Amino acid sequence: MKRTMSLTARLIITLTAGAVVLWIVTALATGAALRARLDEAFDGGLRETAERLLPLAMEGFRESEEDHDGHEVPLFDPSGDEYIVYQVLRADGSVQLRSHDAPVEPLAASLTPGFSTNGSWRVYTIGSQAGDAYIEVAEAHRHREDSLLGSMVTLLLPIGPLVPLSALGIFVAVRGGLRPLRTLSDEVGRRYASNLEPIATTGYPAELTPIAEAVQALIARLSAALEAERAFAANSAHELRTPIAGSLAQTQRLIAELEGHPARARAQHIEETLRRLRQLAEKLLEVSRADAGIASATGPADLLPALRLMVGDALRHAGNADRIALSVAPDATLVAGLDVDAFGIVMRNLLDNALLHGDAGTPIEVRVPQSGVVEVVNAGPVVPEATLGVLTRRFVRGGTNASGSGLGLAIVQTIMAQVGGTLELTSPAPGREDGFCARIVLPQAPPEARAPH
């Protein structure tokens, strides 16, 4: 199944991308406004420069009018460049005086006072009152573009370090903002068939309060439905035990009385049906007890004696002392916070399952390979992996012709889940080419309680 992105990740990515896009759009808009401001400022600088240079240039112009033609004013710092250049021109448009970097040809196409653009130059032209001389002050467009580019870089450069910082800030804000949602999710996640305690519906933001109230109402309805179901199953099974036992006893007596009679086979068939019905009633009672939460114990208990007792009881019912083999690893213990009666239900169901579906000619192995682990292994056909995944569902049976209710492994799974243990099903059994292995891992007991009693 494809894993979807979490809500936190979506919000962080969306908000971070939105912040970056907003920053870029703002920088571009600022750049457009900055261009207009820079042009206005630079044009003002050209005007002021021209107005201040004009009186000085006119004096030099008159003093050198007959001696110089296109005279170049040298730089004080030969290594530097001029951002602003100027030319002093006669009324006929010829250059009388120019700055070091100014071109030889006139900067403007005409001697019209005001701003003009000539190729790569932005030019401001102003003339004397007598109209006999003009000064043209110019600035290269490249200088303006470089200034604008530097300003834009200054605006955009912080985006690099600000992106991770913004993402971190958004992450902290989103995590904090979604904390009530995670709290509600955790509360709902801790509810299952045997834990339907009410959840708190107060203390949440206004957006989550209706959800919490709706979930609480659903839990209440589900709890009532499950309680009615459990009561029905328990009462039905309990009420059926007495009539089933009476009917079974009467049928067995009838079989004895029909010795040699043709109807005896039909009576034996009735007896077998009643036995299966009795087993189903017992399984339903175990389901009710498991759902009621009988697994938890008040303290750690040594379950190894209970395991030996259950194996011995299964051997008596099997009628074959070689049918089940029990092996316990040296120093292995079974100390866990699991009710002894619940553990007995677990082992009885695992052993019944192995006796019912295992190969009758091969002993069933009950092993304690290490502390807190019990394995029940039986021979038989390999169970497909797809079937293994559903065997712990109620009333689900594998591809077998053997009789059964389909509740045994479901009961084991319910009890183990209540105490934090696990049930692991594998086929073929470890170390074999066939067979079936049911492995339970008991919850760990405190270190001081792990030694056998």
Summary of the structure (lengths in Angstrom):
residues: 453
radius of gyration: 47.4
end to end distance: 47.4
largest distance: 156.8
contacts: 1262
relative contact order: 0.07
helix: 51%
strand: 16%
